[in-house]
Protein backbone atom coordinates (compact mmCIF):
# COMPACT_ATOMS: atom_id res chain seq x y z
CA UNK A 1 0.00 0.00 0.00
CA UNK A 2 1.18 3.48 -0.68
CA UNK A 3 0.10 6.67 1.02
CA UNK A 4 0.77 10.24 -0.06
CA UNK A 5 0.58 12.95 2.59
CA UNK A 6 -0.59 16.34 1.35
CA UNK A 7 -0.04 19.31 3.67
CA UNK A 8 -2.41 22.17 2.77
CA UNK A 9 0.43 24.68 3.10
CA UNK A 10 4.11 24.83 4.07
CA UNK A 11 3.33 25.48 7.74
CA UNK A 12 1.95 21.92 8.05
CA UNK A 13 5.03 20.20 6.56
CA UNK A 14 6.50 19.35 9.98
CA UNK A 15 3.27 17.69 11.12
CA UNK A 16 3.07 15.85 7.79
CA UNK A 17 6.62 14.52 8.32
CA UNK A 18 5.65 13.21 11.78
CA UNK A 19 2.71 11.32 10.24
CA UNK A 20 5.03 10.04 7.48
CA UNK A 21 7.51 8.68 10.05
CA UNK A 22 4.71 7.00 12.00
CA UNK A 23 3.38 5.28 8.86
CA UNK A 24 6.88 4.09 7.91
CA UNK A 25 7.45 2.75 11.45
CA UNK A 26 4.30 0.67 10.87
CA UNK A 27 5.63 -0.79 7.63
CA UNK A 28 3.73 1.38 5.14
CA UNK A 29 5.20 3.12 2.12
CA UNK A 30 4.45 6.80 2.39
CA UNK A 31 5.75 10.14 1.21
CA UNK A 32 5.07 13.81 1.88
CA UNK A 33 4.21 15.99 -1.11
CA UNK A 34 5.56 19.33 0.08
CA UNK A 35 5.61 20.93 -3.37
CA UNK A 36 4.30 24.48 -3.48
CA UNK A 37 1.12 23.68 -5.42
CA UNK A 38 -2.58 24.02 -4.72
CA UNK A 39 -4.24 21.18 -2.82
CA UNK A 40 -6.43 20.43 -5.84
CA UNK A 41 -3.39 20.00 -8.06
CA UNK A 42 -1.67 17.75 -5.48
CA UNK A 43 -4.81 15.58 -5.26
CA UNK A 44 -5.11 15.39 -9.06
CA UNK A 45 -1.44 14.40 -9.47
CA UNK A 46 -1.67 11.72 -6.76
CA UNK A 47 -4.85 10.35 -8.39
CA UNK A 48 -3.09 10.17 -11.75
CA UNK A 49 -0.22 8.28 -10.10
CA UNK A 50 -2.86 5.87 -8.71
CA UNK A 51 -1.84 6.42 -5.09
CA UNK A 52 -4.36 4.34 -3.05
CA UNK A 53 -4.64 6.73 -0.08
CA UNK A 54 -4.20 10.48 0.33
CA UNK A 55 -3.81 12.01 3.75
CA UNK A 56 -4.59 15.71 3.88
CA UNK A 57 -3.09 17.76 6.71
CA UNK A 58 -4.45 21.20 7.53
CA UNK A 59 -5.24 23.36 10.53
CA UNK A 60 -8.25 21.30 11.70
CA UNK A 61 -6.29 18.05 11.48
CA UNK A 62 -3.34 19.44 13.44
CA UNK A 63 -5.63 20.90 16.15
CA UNK A 64 -7.58 17.64 16.59
CA UNK A 65 -4.50 15.43 16.03
CA UNK A 66 -6.36 13.55 13.28
CA UNK A 67 -5.86 12.99 9.57
CA UNK A 68 -8.27 13.60 6.69
CA UNK A 69 -8.22 10.54 4.41
CA UNK A 70 -9.27 10.17 0.77
CA UNK A 71 -9.07 7.12 -1.44
CA UNK A 72 -7.83 6.98 -5.01
CA UNK A 73 -11.46 6.62 -6.11
CA UNK A 74 -12.21 10.03 -4.62
CA UNK A 75 -14.02 8.61 -1.61
CA UNK A 76 -13.67 10.89 1.42
CA UNK A 77 -13.23 8.79 4.57
CA UNK A 78 -13.34 11.94 6.72
CA UNK A 79 -11.18 12.62 9.74
CA UNK A 80 -9.67 9.59 11.41
CA UNK A 81 -7.34 9.03 14.31
CA UNK A 82 -3.97 7.86 12.95
CA UNK A 83 -4.41 4.53 14.78
CA UNK A 84 -7.83 3.98 13.17
CA UNK A 85 -6.22 4.48 9.77
CA UNK A 86 -3.34 2.10 10.56
CA UNK A 87 -5.80 -0.59 11.73
CA UNK A 88 -7.87 -0.16 8.55
CA UNK A 89 -4.86 -0.42 6.24
CA UNK A 90 -3.30 -3.37 8.07
CA UNK A 91 -6.56 -5.34 7.88
CA UNK A 92 -6.81 -4.55 4.15
CA UNK A 93 -3.26 -5.80 3.60
CA UNK A 94 -3.97 -9.02 5.55
CA UNK A 95 -7.21 -9.65 3.65
CA UNK A 96 -5.55 -8.92 0.31
CA UNK A 97 -2.88 -11.61 0.54
C-alpha positions, 0 to 999 in steps of 0.5 A: 500500500502506498500513502501520499501525505498532502499538507495544505500549506508549508506550515503543516510540513512538519506535522506531515513529516511526523505522520510520514515517520509513524506510517513508515514505522508501521511498515507502510510506504508513504511520502510527503508531497511538500511541493508548493502547489494548490491542494487540488493539483496535489490531489489530481497528481496523486490520483493520476499516479494511482496512489491508493490513499491520500492524507490531507493535513491542515489546521483542523487536522493538526488541532484535533490530532487527526488525519483527513483521508481520501481514497484513489477513487475520490471517496472521502473517509473523513477525519480519522485518528492515525491509529484507526487508519493504521488498523484499517490499512493493516486489515486490508493488507492481511485480507488482500494476501 
